[in-house]
Amino acid sequence: MMGFLSSTFSKLSKHRFLLEELVKRDFKKKYKRTVLGMAWSMLSPMLMLLVMKVVFENFFGRDIPHYTTYLFCGLLTFNWFAESTNGGMFSLSANSAIFTKVDVPKYLFLFSVNVQALINFALTLLVFFAFCALDGVPFTWTFLLLVYPVATLLFMNIGIGMILSALFVFFRDVDYLWRVFLQLLAYGSALFYTIDGFSPLLQLGFALNPVYRHIAYIREVVLMGQVPSLELHLTLLGFAVAAFLAGCLMYKHYNTRFLYYV
């Protein structure tokens, strides 16, 4: 694991210019011919938050303190996961014209997608902090702990993106399956409700959902001002390491075969 990471960072340093150009290209492509440009990265989740707040506040928000912030925690995290993994899925197929002609690490294309998604997440995070202030959520030192779930989710996103991009090269059905899965995952991640009223068996199912566990960590830090348990820290780390290792193994095993299928 450490050897692979060392080799990866060495190659990233060597191909730093290409990575920077890929990130710039992806940003230009995403916001091409738009009037507001990168502002959509902040406006889109805000509009979704407004709609969901109006729809669900009367049903679920009465018993949840700071419901706007509670809801935003879920949307912020899930949208980053969805954007990163969706973009990662197409990273190989969309750049086949480059790596079939030039010998460059194929994960560079996936990394560029994740850098873009991380920047969008950071912009939305600034809006999130503003909403926290408007919602009367006290800012405490525990906000510093947000670095931890951001780091683990980043590695998990990269790992899942590797798996999806590798599978998509061979099976185009992965696109449709992942869209359906994301819709189901959104409802199963407690974005707008709590899981307190569910049976222990269903709560166990939520505990196995990595996106929900990241959301739960962020809510505990922001809304409760508490340091999450060691079990939750280890769980997030386990999800990140498992996804990242699985993705690395996929890329290493199918590295040469990609050239014959893209």
C-alpha positions in Angstrom: 0.0 0.0 0.0 2.7 2.5 1.0 4.8 1.5 -2.0 1.9 2.2 -4.3 1.1 5.5 -2.7 4.8 6.5 -3.0 4.8 5.5 -6.7 1.5 7.3 -7.3 2.7 10.6 -5.7 6.0 10.4 -7.7 4.1 10.0 -10.9 1.7 12.8 -10.0 4.6 15.1 -9.4 6.1 14.1 -12.7 2.9 14.7 -14.6 1.7 17.7 -12.5 1.4 20.0 -15.6 -0.9 17.5 -17.4 -3.1 17.1 -14.2 -3.4 20.9 -13.9 -4.4 21.2 -17.6 -6.9 18.4 -17.2 -8.5 20.2 -14.3 -8.7 23.5 -16.2 -10.1 21.7 -19.2 -12.8 20.0 -17.1 -13.8 23.3 -15.5 -14.0 25.1 -18.9 -16.0 22.3 -20.4 -18.5 22.1 -17.5 -19.2 25.8 -17.4 -18.9 26.6 -21.1 -21.5 29.0 -22.4 -23.0 29.6 -19.0 -23.6 33.1 -17.7 -23.0 32.4 -14.0 -20.1 29.9 -14.5 -18.8 28.5 -11.2 -21.5 30.2 -9.3 -23.7 27.3 -10.3 -21.6 25.1 -7.9 -23.1 27.1 -5.1 -26.5 28.0 -6.5 -27.5 24.4 -7.5 -27.3 22.9 -3.9 -28.9 26.1 -2.5 -31.9 25.7 -4.8 -32.2 22.0 -4.0 -32.0 22.8 -0.3 -34.8 25.3 -0.6 -37.0 22.9 -2.4 -36.4 20.1 0.1 -36.8 22.4 3.0 -40.2 23.6 1.8 -41.3 20.0 1.0 -40.1 18.1 4.1 -39.9 20.6 6.9 -43.5 20.2 7.9 -43.2 16.4 7.9 -39.7 15.9 9.5 -38.4 19.3 10.5 -40.6 19.9 13.5 -38.7 17.5 15.8 -35.2 18.2 14.4 -33.3 21.3 15.8 -31.6 23.4 13.1 -33.4 21.5 10.4 -32.0 23.6 7.6 -28.4 22.9 8.6 -29.3 19.2 9.3 -30.7 19.0 5.7 -27.7 20.9 4.2 -25.3 18.4 5.9 -26.8 15.6 4.0 -27.1 17.3 0.7 -23.6 18.7 0.8 -22.1 15.3 1.4 -24.3 13.3 -0.9 -23.9 15.7 -3.8 -20.1 15.6 -3.6 -20.2 11.8 -3.5 -22.6 11.7 -6.5 -20.7 14.3 -8.6 -17.3 12.7 -7.9 -18.3 9.1 -8.7 -20.4 10.0 -11.7 -17.6 12.0 -13.2 -15.1 9.3 -12.3 -17.1 6.7 -14.1 -16.5 8.4 -17.5 -12.9 9.5 -16.8 -11.3 6.7 -18.8 -13.7 6.5 -21.7 -13.8 10.3 -22.2 -10.0 10.5 -22.4 -9.3 7.4 -24.4 -8.0 9.6 -27.3 -5.2 10.7 -25.0 -3.9 7.6 -23.2 -4.1 5.4 -26.2 -1.6 7.6 -27.9 0.5 8.9 -25.0 1.9 6.8 -22.2 0.5 8.6 -19.1 -0.9 7.2 -15.8 -4.6 6.5 -16.5 -5.6 7.5 -13.0 -4.6 11.1 -13.8 -7.9 11.6 -15.6 -9.8 10.3 -12.5 -7.8 12.5 -10.2 -8.6 15.6 -12.3 -12.3 14.8 -12.0 -12.0 14.5 -8.2 -10.0 17.7 -7.9 -12.8 19.6 -9.8 -15.4 17.9 -7.6 -13.4 18.8 -4.4 -13.2 22.5 -5.5 -17.0 22.6 -6.1 -17.5 21.0 -2.6 -15.2 23.6 -1.0 -17.2 26.4 -2.6 -20.5 24.9 -1.4 -18.9 24.4 2.1 -18.5 28.2 2.3 -22.2 28.6 1.6 -22.9 25.9 4.2 -21.0 27.8 6.9 -23.1 30.9 6.0 -26.3 28.9 6.5 -25.0 27.6 9.8 -24.5 31.2 11.0 -28.0 32.2 9.8 -29.5 29.1 11.4 -28.0 30.0 14.8 -25.6 27.0 14.9 -22.7 27.9 17.3 -19.2 27.6 15.7 -17.0 25.5 18.0 -13.5 24.1 17.7 -15.1 20.7 16.6 -15.6 22.2 13.2 -11.9 21.6 12.6 -12.7 17.9 12.7 -14.5 18.3 9.4 -11.1 17.7 7.8 -11.3 14.0 8.7 -14.5 13.0 6.9 -13.5 15.2 3.9 -10.3 13.3 3.6 -11.8 9.8 4.0 -14.7 10.6 1.6 -12.2 11.9 -0.9 -10.2 8.7 -0.9 -13.5 6.7 -1.0 -14.7 8.7 -4.0 -11.4 8.1 -5.8 -11.6 4.3 -5.1 -15.2 4.0 -6.2 -14.5 6.1 -9.2 -11.6 3.8 -10.2 -13.9 0.8 -9.9 -16.8 2.4 -11.9 -14.5 3.8 -14.6 -12.9 0.3 -15.0 -16.2 -1.4 -15.2 -17.7 1.2 -17.6 -14.9 0.5 -20.1 -16.1 -3.1 -20.4 -19.8 -2.8 -19.5 -21.8 0.4 -20.5 -24.7 -0.8 -18.5 -22.8 0.4 -15.4 -24.0 4.0 -16.2 -27.7 3.1 -15.9 -27.2 0.8 -12.9 -25.2 3.5 -11.0 -27.9 6.2 -11.7 -30.6 3.9 -10.2 -28.3 3.0 -7.3 -27.6 6.7 -6.5 -31.4 7.4 -6.3 -31.9 4.5 -3.9 -28.8 5.6 -1.9 -30.1 9.1 -1.6 -33.3 7.8 0.1 -31.3 5.5 2.2 -28.9 8.1 3.5 -31.3 9.9 5.8 -30.9 13.3 4.0 -34.1 14.8 5.4 -35.1 12.5 8.3 -33.7 10.8 11.3 -33.2 7.1 11.8 -34.2 7.1 15.5 -37.6 5.6 14.9 -36.4 2.7 12.8 -35.9 -0.9 14.0 -32.4 -2.0 15.2 -32.1 -4.1 12.0 -32.8 -1.1 9.7 -30.4 1.0 11.7 -27.8 -1.6 11.1 -28.4 -1.2 7.4 -27.8 2.6 7.8 -24.6 1.8 9.6 -23.4 -0.2 6.6 -24.0 2.8 4.3 -20.7 4.7 4.0 -22.4 7.9 2.7 -24.7 8.0 5.7 -21.9 7.4 8.1 -20.0 10.4 6.7 -23.2 12.5 7.0 -23.7 11.3 10.6 -20.1 12.3 11.4 -20.6 15.8 10.0 -23.9 16.3 11.8 -22.4 15.3 15.1 -19.5 17.7 14.7 -21.6 20.6 13.4 -25.0 20.3 15.2 -23.9 18.7 18.4 -20.4 20.1 18.8 -19.2 16.7 19.9 -16.2 14.6 18.9 -17.5 11.4 17.2 -16.7 8.1 18.7 -13.5 6.1 17.9 -15.7 3.5 16.2 -17.0 6.0 13.8 -13.5 7.3 13.0 -12.3 3.8 12.3 -15.4 3.0 10.3 -14.9 5.9 7.9 -11.2 5.0 7.6 -12.1 1.4 6.8 -14.5 2.5 4.1 -11.9 4.8 2.5 -9.1 2.2 2.6 -11.3 -0.6 1.3 -12.6 1.5 -1.6 -9.2 2.9 -2.5 -7.4 -0.4 -2.4 -10.2 -2.1 -4.5 -9.9 0.7 -7.0 -6.1 0.4 -7.2 -6.3 -3.3 -7.7 -8.8 -2.9 -10.5 -6.6 -0.4 -12.3 -3.5 -2.5 -11.8 -5.1 -5.7 -13.1 -6.8 -4.2 -16.1 -4.3 -1.5 -17.0 -3.3 -3.0 -20.4 -6.7 -4.3 -21.2 -8.2 -0.8 -21.2 -6.4 0.0 -24.4 -8.4 -2.8 -26.3 -11.8 -1.8 -25.1 -12.0 2.0 -25.1 
